[in-house]
Amino acid sequence: MRWDQSTLEQHGDSYERLWGHFLKDDFPEWERFWAHHVVPLTNRIDDGKTSGQTKLFLRDDPQIHGGAEALMMANYSVFYFLARSCVIVASEPHLFPEDAFIFLQTATENVDGFLHAFRTRIVNRLNIDRNRVPALKIKEAEVAKTIDKYRNAFVHHSRLGRNPNLAWEFIPTISHLHNSKFSWRYVQNLPQDQLIDSRKYLRSLQREFMKVINPVWKQITDLLDGQRTTKAYLEIYRLEKVAGDFRPIKVR
């Protein structure tokens, strides 16, 4: 089979196989980018020369372009931190929402890193038209701003207060977040409809975040797909001898 037909379920690492389902509905383009432009950087394409866990690792070729490696690292980190946030919300019986917000905010940082690597280290090297490069500034997206505000409230201040009439997973709405950082009594006296179930809220933020970045991953995957047989792409990935004219590669 061609390496771009690889799937997380069959060819991913242990985390990708275990957590890939969290991205299936709202962020499917992550897997497509992974199959098209991460798999060929790894030992998965060595046609049986390596086995076991070694196949999942980066090909040990010092001439692989640093920009391609940076793109791969940021791409994986988006998945890793986003999925860890999803795991906490989906499976922790006693939710500590700050943990999920910390991982989710770290995912936004790596989206920024992914886009920076593509724009500054790949686009010119492959002579990609800058007018076709995604213009998203993740830090300006409303969902990222919300994630950042909650993460900072949890990390840089005392533990947010709770309401005596609601479960401990309830947190103040964002309109009350600023005052809540400085007074437990303020939170205790909030009307119940001014606190939200953090588990449900985090799920909605995770889904909204994925829907914002999914089209960006599609754009970048499509742009790189158009380069896969070019000399520059093959040189960046060090596929000149491996890929030739991008012939089908067996994935075992």
N, C-alpha and C positions, 0 to 999 in steps of 0.2 A: 504494500500500500504506500501511497505518497505520505510524506511526513505531515503534510498539511491536513491530512485526514485523521491525525492523532486526536484522541479524546482524553479529557482529564480522568474519566472513569477507568480507562484502560491503561493510560500511559503517564498519568500524573504521579507526583510524589505522594507520600502518605497523607499530607495535609490537603493537597489538591483533590485527591480521591475522596477524602472524608468530608471536606467542606465545600466542594465545588457546587453542590446543589443549592447553596445559599445564593449563588449568583445567577442561576439558570434563568429565572423569570425576568429579572430587571437589569441584568448586566451580562447578557450572553456574549457580547462582543469581546469580553475579556478572554474567554476560551478560544475564540477565533484568532485573536491576536497571538495568544500563546501557541496555538498549533502552527500558525503561519510563520511567526517571526521570533519565537523563543525556542521551539523544538530544534531548529537547525543550528542553534548555538550550542547544543548539548550533545552528549555522547549517544543519544538515542538514534542518531543517524549514522553511526559508525559501522553499520551492517554486520553486527555480531562480534566486533572486536572487544567490546566490554560487556559486562553482565552485572546483574544485581543493582545495588544502589549507585554504583559508579556510572551507570547509563544515564542517570538523572542529572548528573553534574555538568557544569560548563566544560566544553572541550578545552583542553589545556594547550592552547595555541597562543603564544604571546603576541602574534600578529593580528588576532581578532581586534577589531577597532574598539577603543575604549568607550565610544559613544553607544555602540550596540550593547556592550556589557552594562553600561549605566541604565539604558532603557530597559533591559531585562531585569535588572535589580529593582528598579522603581516599580515596574509592572508587578513583579512578584510581591513586593511589599504592600502595594495597594490591596492585592488579594488577601495577604496574610493578616493585616491589621483590620480590614473590613470584615473578614470572616471571623476573626476572634471576637469582634464586637457582636456579630450575629450569634455566635455560639453562646456567649454569656447570656444574651437576652432569651435565647431559645431553650436553654437547658439548666441555668442556675436556679435551684429552687428558692434560694434567698438572694434576690437580686441586689447587688451593689451598683447602682446606675453609674457611679463615677468611673468604674472600670470600663464599662462599655463606651462611655463618652471619650475617655482617654484614647482607646484604640481607634474609635471612629475619627477623632480629630487627627490622629497620626496617619490614618489613611488619606485624609485630605492633604496632608503635607507631602505624601508620596505621589499623589496625583500631580501636585505642583512640580515635584522632581521629575516625574515622567515627561510632562510637557516641556520642561526646561531642557531636558536631555535631547528630546526630539528636535526642538526648535534651534538649539545652539550647536548641536554636535552631529545631527543627521541630515537636516534639511539641505544645508549648503553642500555637504559631501555628496549627496545624491542628486543635487541640482533640482530639487523639488520646488515648484512654483509656490512662493510664500503666500500668495493670495488664496491658496487652497489649504493652508495650514489652519487647524482649529484655533480660534481666537479666545477660547475660554480662559478666563482668569478665575480659578476655582475659589480663591479667597473672596471674590466679589459675589459669588453665588449665595443666595439667601439661605439655603440649607447649610452651607459651610459656615456662614456667619453664626447661625443658631447653634450649630455643634460647637463652634469655638467659644461662644459665650458660656454655654453650660460647662464645657470642659474647664475653662478658666475659673469659673465660679467654684467648682469642686476642688481644683488643684491649688489655687492661689489664696484661698480663704478657709476659714473654719468649716467643718462639716455643715452642710445646709441643714436647717432645722426641719422638724417634722410637725405634722398636725396630730393632736391626740385622738381625733375621731376617724382617722384614716390609716390604712396600712402604711408601713414604713417605705414602701416603694413609691409612694406619691411624692411628687416634687412640685415646687411653685411653677406657675406658668411663666413664660419669658417676660411678661409685662411686670411681674413682681420679683424677677430674679435679682435685680440690683439691690433692692432693700433687703431681700432675704439673705444676702451675703453678710450682712452686718447685725442681724437680730433674729434670734430664735423666737422671741416673743412675737415678732412680726409674723412669722410663719404660723405659729400656733393659733393666731387670731384671724388668719385668712379664712374667708368663706370656703366651703368645701369645693365649690365650682371653680375656684381659683388655684386649685391643685390638680395635677394630672397624673395618671398612671404611667410611671416612667417606662415600664416594659412595653406598653402599647405605643407610647410616644417614640421610644427608640426604634421600634420596628418601622414606624412611619418615616422617621428620619433616614434610616438605612435605605429604605426603598426609594425615597425621594433623591437621596444622594446618588444611588446607582443609576436612576433614570436620567440624572443630569450628565453623568460621565459616560454612559453607554454610547451615545452618538459620537462622542469625541474619540473613543476607542475605535469605532467603526471607521471614522474618517482617516485615522492614522493607519489602520490596517489596510484600508483600500489604497492609500497613497503608497505604502510600502509594497503592496501586492503588485502595483504597476512597475516596480523596480526590480522584481526578483530575478529577472534574466539579464539585467544590465551588468556590465563589467564592474561598476562602482559598488553595487550591492554585493556581488559575489566576492569582491575584495574585502569589503567591510566584515563580512561574515566568514571570510576565508573558506569559500565554497568552490573556488575555481576548479580544484581537483576532485572535490567531493561531488559537486552538483552537475558540472558540465552545463548542459542546456536545461537544467532543472528537471532532470529525468526523475521518474518515480523512485523513491528510496524506501526500502523495506524497513518497517518498524516492528521489532520482535518483542 
